[in-house]
Amino acid sequence: MDAARTELAADPRYRFARRLITRPAMAGAEDHDTCDEAGFDATEADGGLALSWRAHGLSYGIPVTELTGIGAGAVVIVNVSRRAITAAERLAERVMVLNITAPVEVLAQRLAARGRESEADIATRLKREAPLTTERAEIVTIMNDRSIAEAAEELLTVLRGLGR
């Protein structure tokens, strides 16, 4: 995602939505807005979030302001939980789900390298069944088990196809 964000930064047709997360900012982690649980709940209650969900002991949200441009044809890229896809489908006429995944052993290595979860938490996370279902969105799967450059190029090809 970061490689695609960097490559498309100067193209006004693309917008990468910034998430609100109840996790402090961390070096090397996703650049996001942070708040405590009370602030998140207040923003959600006030209608400030277009999408919200809870996962891994944290609260995640996409502020309404991050979706500007959809009505004008912009491609807005949003990193969401599988559980938020149905709600996302109600926000735009066209929704594509980019299922970026990797084999379990690769995911385990990458999660461990991040250093944010214990080995037990990683094992629990990887055992969790999270079916990918949509009501109408097209699903495109990108297997992210190769170099970042190769997977990023595949992602960019898909995104550029949406921006036409």
GUNUKOL-985172 format. One record per atom (N, C-alpha, C): atom name; z, y, x; residue number from 1. Coordinates in Angstrom, 1 decimal. Layout:
N
atom,zz,yy,xx,nr
CA,Z,Y,X,NUM
...
REM end
This chain:
164
atom,zz,yy,xx,nr
N,0.0,-1.2,0.8,1
CA,0.0,0.0,0.0,1
C,0.0,1.3,0.9,1
N,0.8,1.2,1.9,2
CA,0.9,2.4,2.8,2
C,-0.5,2.7,3.5,2
N,-1.2,1.6,3.9,3
CA,-2.5,1.8,4.5,3
C,-3.5,2.4,3.5,3
N,-3.5,2.0,2.3,4
CA,-4.3,2.5,1.2,4
C,-4.0,4.0,0.9,4
N,-2.7,4.2,0.8,5
CA,-2.2,5.6,0.6,5
C,-2.7,6.5,1.6,5
N,-2.6,6.1,2.9,6
CA,-3.0,7.0,4.0,6
C,-4.5,7.2,3.9,6
N,-5.3,6.1,3.7,7
CA,-6.8,6.2,3.7,7
C,-7.3,7.1,2.5,7
N,-6.6,7.1,1.4,8
CA,-7.1,7.8,0.2,8
C,-6.4,9.2,0.0,8
N,-5.5,9.6,0.9,9
CA,-4.7,10.8,0.8,9
C,-5.5,12.0,0.5,9
N,-6.7,12.2,1.1,10
CA,-7.4,13.4,0.9,10
C,-8.4,13.3,-0.3,10
N,-8.4,12.2,-1.0,11
CA,-9.3,12.0,-2.2,11
C,-8.6,12.3,-3.4,11
N,-8.9,13.4,-4.1,12
CA,-8.1,13.8,-5.3,12
C,-8.3,12.9,-6.5,12
N,-9.2,11.9,-6.4,13
CA,-9.3,10.9,-7.5,13
C,-8.2,9.9,-7.5,13
N,-7.4,9.8,-6.5,14
CA,-6.4,8.8,-6.3,14
C,-5.0,9.5,-6.2,14
N,-4.0,8.9,-6.9,15
CA,-2.6,9.4,-6.8,15
C,-1.7,8.1,-6.7,15
N,-0.9,8.1,-5.7,16
CA,0.1,7.1,-5.6,16
C,1.4,7.6,-6.1,16
N,1.9,7.0,-7.2,17
CA,3.1,7.5,-7.9,17
C,4.3,7.2,-7.1,17
N,5.2,8.2,-7.0,18
CA,6.4,8.1,-6.2,18
C,7.5,7.6,-7.2,18
N,8.2,6.5,-6.7,19
CA,9.2,5.9,-7.6,19
C,10.6,6.6,-7.4,19
N,11.4,6.5,-8.4,20
CA,12.8,6.9,-8.4,20
C,13.6,5.6,-8.4,20
N,14.4,5.5,-7.3,21
CA,15.2,4.2,-7.1,21
C,16.6,4.6,-6.8,21
N,17.5,3.7,-7.3,22
CA,19.0,3.9,-7.0,22
C,19.3,3.3,-5.7,22
N,18.5,3.5,-4.7,23
CA,18.7,3.0,-3.3,23
C,18.6,4.2,-2.4,23
N,19.5,4.4,-1.5,24
CA,19.3,5.5,-0.5,24
C,18.0,5.3,0.3,24
N,17.5,6.4,0.7,25
CA,16.3,6.4,1.6,25
C,16.7,5.7,2.9,25
N,15.7,4.9,3.4,26
CA,16.0,4.1,4.6,26
C,14.7,4.2,5.5,26
N,15.0,4.4,6.8,27
CA,13.9,4.4,7.7,27
C,13.1,3.1,7.6,27
N,11.8,3.2,7.6,28
CA,10.9,2.1,7.6,28
C,10.7,1.5,6.2,28
N,11.4,2.0,5.2,29
CA,11.3,1.5,3.8,29
C,10.4,2.5,3.0,29
N,10.1,2.1,1.8,30
CA,9.3,2.9,0.9,30
C,9.8,4.3,0.8,30
N,8.9,5.3,0.9,31
CA,9.3,6.7,0.7,31
C,9.4,6.9,-0.8,31
N,10.7,7.1,-1.3,32
CA,10.9,7.3,-2.7,32
C,11.9,8.3,-3.0,32
N,12.1,8.7,-4.2,33
CA,13.1,9.6,-4.6,33
C,14.4,8.8,-4.9,33
N,15.5,9.3,-4.6,34
CA,16.7,8.5,-4.8,34
C,17.7,9.2,-5.7,34
N,18.5,8.5,-6.4,35
CA,19.6,9.0,-7.2,35
C,20.6,8.0,-7.4,35
N,21.8,8.4,-7.9,36
CA,22.8,7.4,-8.3,36
C,22.5,6.8,-9.7,36
N,23.3,5.8,-10.1,37
CA,23.0,5.2,-11.4,37
C,23.2,6.1,-12.5,37
N,24.2,7.0,-12.5,38
CA,24.4,8.0,-13.5,38
C,23.2,9.0,-13.7,38
N,22.7,9.4,-12.5,39
CA,21.5,10.3,-12.5,39
C,20.3,9.6,-13.1,39
N,20.1,8.3,-12.7,40
CA,19.0,7.5,-13.2,40
C,19.1,7.4,-14.7,40
N,20.3,7.0,-15.2,41
CA,20.5,6.8,-16.6,41
C,20.2,8.1,-17.4,41
N,20.6,9.3,-16.8,42
CA,20.4,10.5,-17.5,42
C,18.9,10.9,-17.6,42
N,18.2,10.6,-16.5,43
CA,16.8,10.9,-16.4,43
C,16.1,10.0,-17.4,43
N,16.5,8.8,-17.5,44
CA,15.9,7.8,-18.4,44
C,16.1,8.3,-19.9,44
N,17.4,8.6,-20.2,45
CA,17.8,9.0,-21.5,45
C,17.1,10.3,-22.0,45
N,16.8,11.2,-21.0,46
CA,16.1,12.4,-21.4,46
C,14.6,12.3,-21.5,46
N,14.1,11.1,-21.3,47
CA,12.6,10.9,-21.4,47
C,11.9,11.2,-20.2,47
N,12.6,11.3,-19.1,48
CA,11.9,11.7,-17.8,48
C,11.2,10.6,-17.1,48
N,11.3,9.4,-17.6,49
CA,10.7,8.2,-17.0,49
C,9.6,7.6,-17.9,49
N,8.4,7.5,-17.4,50
CA,7.4,6.8,-18.1,50
C,7.6,5.3,-18.2,50
N,8.2,4.8,-17.1,51
CA,8.5,3.4,-16.9,51
C,9.8,3.2,-16.2,51
N,10.6,2.2,-16.6,52
CA,11.8,1.9,-15.9,52
C,12.2,0.5,-16.0,52
N,12.9,-0.1,-15.0,53
CA,13.3,-1.5,-15.0,53
C,14.4,-1.6,-14.0,53
N,15.1,-2.7,-14.2,54
CA,16.2,-3.1,-13.2,54
C,15.8,-4.4,-12.5,54
N,16.0,-4.4,-11.2,55
CA,15.8,-5.6,-10.4,55
C,16.6,-5.5,-9.1,55
N,17.0,-6.7,-8.7,56
CA,17.7,-6.8,-7.4,56
C,18.9,-5.9,-7.3,56
N,19.6,-5.7,-8.4,57
CA,20.8,-4.8,-8.4,57
C,20.5,-3.3,-8.3,57
N,19.2,-2.9,-8.5,58
CA,18.9,-1.5,-8.5,58
C,18.1,-1.1,-9.7,58
N,18.0,0.2,-10.0,59
CA,17.2,0.7,-11.1,59
C,16.0,1.4,-10.5,59
N,14.9,1.2,-11.1,60
CA,13.6,1.7,-10.6,60
C,12.9,2.5,-11.8,60
N,12.3,3.5,-11.5,61
CA,11.6,4.3,-12.5,61
C,10.4,5.0,-12.0,61
N,9.4,5.3,-12.9,62
CA,8.3,6.1,-12.6,62
C,8.4,7.3,-13.4,62
N,8.7,8.5,-12.8,63
CA,8.8,9.7,-13.5,63
C,7.5,10.1,-14.3,63
N,7.6,10.6,-15.5,64
CA,6.5,11.0,-16.3,64
C,5.5,11.9,-15.5,64
N,6.1,12.8,-14.7,65
CA,5.2,13.7,-13.9,65
C,4.3,13.0,-12.9,65
N,4.7,11.8,-12.5,66
CA,3.9,11.0,-11.5,66
C,2.6,10.5,-12.1,66
N,2.5,10.5,-13.4,67
CA,1.3,10.0,-14.1,67
C,0.3,11.0,-14.5,67
N,0.5,12.3,-14.1,68
CA,-0.5,13.3,-14.4,68
C,-1.8,13.0,-13.7,68
N,-2.8,13.3,-14.4,69
CA,-4.2,13.0,-13.9,69
C,-4.8,11.8,-14.6,69
N,-4.0,10.9,-15.3,70
CA,-4.6,9.7,-15.9,70
C,-5.6,10.2,-17.0,70
N,-5.2,11.1,-17.8,71
CA,-6.1,11.6,-18.9,71
C,-7.4,12.2,-18.4,71
N,-7.4,12.7,-17.2,72
CA,-8.5,13.3,-16.6,72
C,-9.4,12.4,-15.7,72
N,-9.0,11.1,-15.7,73
CA,-9.8,10.1,-15.0,73
C,-9.3,9.7,-13.6,73
N,-8.1,10.3,-13.2,74
CA,-7.6,9.9,-11.9,74
C,-7.2,8.4,-11.9,74
N,-7.2,7.8,-10.7,75
CA,-6.7,6.5,-10.5,75
C,-5.3,6.7,-10.0,75
N,-4.3,6.3,-10.9,76
CA,-2.9,6.4,-10.5,76
C,-2.4,5.0,-10.1,76
N,-2.0,4.9,-8.9,77
CA,-1.5,3.6,-8.4,77
C,0.0,3.6,-8.5,77
N,0.6,2.6,-9.2,78
CA,2.0,2.5,-9.5,78
C,2.5,1.2,-9.1,78
N,3.6,1.1,-8.3,79
CA,4.2,-0.1,-7.9,79
C,5.3,-0.4,-8.9,79
N,5.1,-1.5,-9.7,80
CA,6.1,-1.8,-10.8,80
C,6.4,-3.3,-10.7,80
N,7.5,-3.6,-11.5,81
CA,7.9,-4.9,-11.7,81
C,7.0,-5.6,-12.7,81
N,6.8,-6.9,-12.6,82
CA,6.0,-7.6,-13.6,82
C,6.5,-7.4,-15.0,82
N,7.8,-7.2,-15.1,83
CA,8.4,-6.9,-16.5,83
C,8.0,-5.6,-17.0,83
N,7.4,-4.7,-16.2,84
CA,7.0,-3.3,-16.7,84
C,5.6,-3.3,-17.0,84
N,4.8,-4.3,-16.8,85
CA,3.4,-4.3,-17.0,85
C,3.0,-4.0,-18.5,85
N,3.6,-4.7,-19.4,86
CA,3.3,-4.4,-20.8,86
C,3.5,-3.0,-21.2,86
N,4.6,-2.4,-20.8,87
CA,4.9,-1.0,-21.1,87
C,3.8,-0.1,-20.4,87
N,3.4,-0.5,-19.2,88
CA,2.4,0.3,-18.4,88
C,1.0,0.3,-19.2,88
N,0.7,-0.9,-19.8,89
CA,-0.5,-1.0,-20.5,89
C,-0.6,0.0,-21.7,89
N,0.5,0.5,-22.2,90
CA,0.5,1.4,-23.3,90
C,0.3,2.9,-22.8,90
N,0.3,3.1,-21.5,91
CA,0.2,4.4,-20.9,91
C,-1.2,4.9,-20.6,91
N,-2.1,4.0,-20.6,92
CA,-3.5,4.4,-20.2,92
C,-4.5,3.4,-20.9,92
N,-5.6,3.9,-21.1,93
CA,-6.7,3.2,-21.7,93
C,-7.1,2.0,-20.8,93
N,-7.2,2.2,-19.5,94
CA,-7.5,1.1,-18.6,94
C,-6.4,0.9,-17.6,94
N,-6.0,-0.4,-17.5,95
CA,-4.9,-0.8,-16.6,95
C,-5.4,-2.0,-15.9,95
N,-5.3,-1.9,-14.6,96
CA,-5.6,-3.1,-13.7,96
C,-4.3,-3.5,-13.0,96
N,-4.0,-4.7,-13.0,97
CA,-2.8,-5.2,-12.2,97
C,-3.3,-5.8,-10.9,97
N,-2.9,-5.2,-9.8,98
CA,-3.2,-5.7,-8.5,98
C,-2.0,-6.5,-8.0,98
N,-2.2,-7.8,-8.1,99
CA,-1.2,-8.8,-7.7,99
C,-1.3,-9.1,-6.2,99
N,-0.5,-8.3,-5.5,100
CA,-0.5,-8.4,-4.0,100
C,0.6,-9.4,-3.7,100
N,0.2,-10.6,-3.1,101
CA,1.2,-11.6,-2.9,101
C,0.9,-12.4,-1.6,101
N,1.7,-13.3,-1.3,102
CA,1.6,-14.1,0.0,102
C,2.3,-15.4,-0.3,102
N,2.0,-16.4,0.6,103
CA,2.8,-17.7,0.5,103
C,4.3,-17.4,0.7,103
N,5.1,-18.3,0.1,104
CA,6.5,-18.1,0.1,104
C,7.1,-18.0,1.5,104
N,6.6,-18.8,2.4,105
CA,7.1,-18.7,3.8,105
C,6.8,-17.3,4.4,105
N,5.7,-16.7,4.1,106
CA,5.3,-15.4,4.6,106
C,6.2,-14.4,4.0,106
N,6.4,-14.5,2.7,107
CA,7.3,-13.5,1.9,107
C,8.7,-13.6,2.5,107
N,9.2,-14.8,2.8,108
CA,10.5,-15.0,3.3,108
C,10.7,-14.2,4.7,108
N,9.7,-14.4,5.5,109
CA,9.7,-13.7,6.8,109
C,9.7,-12.2,6.7,109
N,8.9,-11.7,5.8,110
CA,8.8,-10.3,5.6,110
C,10.0,-9.7,5.0,110
N,10.6,-10.4,4.1,111
CA,11.9,-9.9,3.5,111
C,13.0,-9.9,4.5,111
N,13.0,-10.9,5.3,112
CA,14.1,-11.0,6.3,112
C,13.9,-9.9,7.4,112
N,12.7,-9.6,7.7,113
CA,12.4,-8.5,8.7,113
C,12.8,-7.1,8.2,113
N,12.8,-6.9,6.9,114
CA,13.2,-5.6,6.3,114
C,14.7,-5.4,6.5,114
N,15.5,-6.5,6.5,115
CA,16.9,-6.4,6.8,115
C,17.7,-5.8,5.6,115
N,17.2,-5.8,4.4,116
CA,17.9,-5.2,3.3,116
C,18.7,-6.2,2.5,116
N,18.3,-7.5,2.6,117
CA,18.9,-8.6,1.8,117
C,19.5,-9.7,2.7,117
N,20.5,-10.3,2.2,118
CA,21.0,-11.5,3.0,118
C,20.1,-12.6,2.8,118
N,20.3,-13.7,3.6,119
CA,19.4,-14.9,3.6,119
C,19.6,-15.5,2.2,119
N,20.8,-15.5,1.7,120
CA,21.0,-16.1,0.3,120
C,20.3,-15.3,-0.7,120
N,20.3,-14.0,-0.6,121
CA,19.6,-13.1,-1.6,121
C,18.1,-13.4,-1.6,121
N,17.6,-13.5,-0.4,122
CA,16.2,-13.8,-0.2,122
C,15.8,-15.1,-0.8,122
N,16.6,-16.1,-0.6,123
CA,16.3,-17.4,-1.2,123
C,16.3,-17.4,-2.7,123
N,17.3,-16.7,-3.2,124
CA,17.4,-16.5,-4.7,124
C,16.2,-15.8,-5.2,124
N,15.8,-14.7,-4.6,125
CA,14.7,-13.9,-5.0,125
C,13.4,-14.8,-5.0,125
N,13.2,-15.6,-4.0,126
CA,12.0,-16.4,-3.8,126
C,11.9,-17.5,-4.8,126
N,13.1,-18.0,-5.3,127
CA,13.1,-19.1,-6.3,127
C,12.9,-18.6,-7.7,127
N,13.1,-17.3,-7.9,128
CA,13.0,-16.7,-9.2,128
C,11.6,-16.8,-9.7,128
N,11.5,-17.3,-10.9,129
CA,10.1,-17.4,-11.5,129
C,9.8,-16.1,-12.3,129
N,8.7,-15.5,-11.9,130
CA,8.3,-14.3,-12.5,130
C,6.8,-14.4,-12.9,130
N,6.6,-14.9,-14.1,131
CA,5.2,-15.1,-14.5,131
C,4.5,-13.7,-14.6,131
N,3.3,-13.7,-14.3,132
CA,2.4,-12.5,-14.4,132
C,1.6,-12.6,-15.7,132
N,2.0,-11.8,-16.7,133
CA,1.2,-11.8,-17.9,133
C,0.9,-10.4,-18.3,133
N,-0.2,-10.3,-19.0,134
CA,-0.7,-9.0,-19.5,134
C,-1.1,-9.2,-20.9,134
N,-1.2,-8.0,-21.6,135
CA,-1.8,-8.1,-22.9,135
C,-3.3,-7.8,-22.9,135
N,-3.7,-6.9,-22.0,136
CA,-5.2,-6.6,-21.9,136
C,-5.6,-6.2,-20.5,136
N,-4.7,-6.0,-19.6,137
CA,-5.1,-5.6,-18.2,137
C,-5.8,-6.7,-17.5,137
N,-6.7,-6.3,-16.7,138
CA,-7.4,-7.2,-15.7,138
C,-6.4,-7.4,-14.6,138
N,-6.4,-8.7,-14.1,139
CA,-5.5,-9.0,-13.0,139
C,-6.4,-9.3,-11.8,139
N,-6.2,-8.7,-10.7,140
CA,-6.9,-8.9,-9.4,140
C,-5.8,-9.3,-8.4,140
N,-6.0,-10.5,-7.8,141
CA,-5.0,-11.0,-6.8,141
C,-5.5,-10.8,-5.4,141
N,-4.7,-10.2,-4.6,142
CA,-5.0,-10.0,-3.2,142
C,-4.0,-10.8,-2.4,142
N,-4.5,-11.7,-1.6,143
CA,-3.6,-12.6,-0.8,143
C,-3.3,-11.9,0.5,143
N,-2.1,-11.5,0.7,144
CA,-1.6,-10.7,1.8,144
C,-1.0,-11.5,2.9,144
N,-1.7,-12.5,3.3,145
CA,-1.2,-13.4,4.4,145
C,-2.0,-13.3,5.7,145
N,-2.7,-12.2,5.8,146
CA,-3.4,-12.0,7.1,146
C,-3.0,-10.6,7.6,146
N,-3.8,-10.0,8.5,147
CA,-3.4,-8.8,9.1,147
C,-3.4,-7.7,8.0,147
N,-2.6,-6.7,8.3,148
CA,-2.5,-5.5,7.4,148
C,-3.8,-4.9,7.2,148
N,-4.6,-4.8,8.2,149
CA,-5.9,-4.2,8.1,149
C,-6.8,-4.9,7.2,149
N,-6.8,-6.2,7.2,150
CA,-7.7,-7.0,6.4,150
C,-7.3,-6.9,4.9,150
N,-6.0,-7.1,4.6,151
CA,-5.5,-6.9,3.2,151
C,-5.7,-5.5,2.7,151
N,-5.5,-4.5,3.6,152
CA,-5.7,-3.1,3.2,152
C,-7.1,-2.9,2.8,152
N,-8.0,-3.4,3.6,153
CA,-9.5,-3.2,3.3,153
C,-9.9,-3.8,1.9,153
N,-9.3,-5.0,1.6,154
CA,-9.6,-5.6,0.3,154
C,-9.0,-4.7,-0.8,154
N,-7.8,-4.2,-0.6,155
CA,-7.2,-3.3,-1.6,155
C,-8.0,-2.0,-1.8,155
N,-8.4,-1.5,-0.7,156
CA,-9.3,-0.2,-0.7,156
C,-10.6,-0.5,-1.4,156
N,-11.2,-1.6,-1.2,157
CA,-12.4,-2.0,-1.9,157
C,-12.2,-2.0,-3.5,157
N,-11.1,-2.6,-3.9,158
CA,-10.8,-2.6,-5.3,158
C,-10.5,-1.2,-5.8,158
N,-9.7,-0.4,-5.1,159
CA,-9.4,0.9,-5.6,159
C,-10.6,1.8,-5.6,159
N,-11.4,1.8,-4.6,160
CA,-12.6,2.6,-4.6,160
C,-13.5,2.2,-5.8,160
N,-13.6,1.0,-6.2,161
CA,-14.3,0.6,-7.3,161
C,-13.8,1.2,-8.6,161
N,-12.5,1.5,-8.7,162
CA,-11.9,2.1,-9.9,162
C,-12.2,3.6,-9.9,162
N,-12.4,4.2,-8.7,163
CA,-12.6,5.7,-8.7,163
C,-14.0,6.1,-8.9,163
N,-14.9,5.2,-9.2,164
CA,-16.3,5.6,-9.5,164
C,-16.5,6.1,-10.9,164
REM end
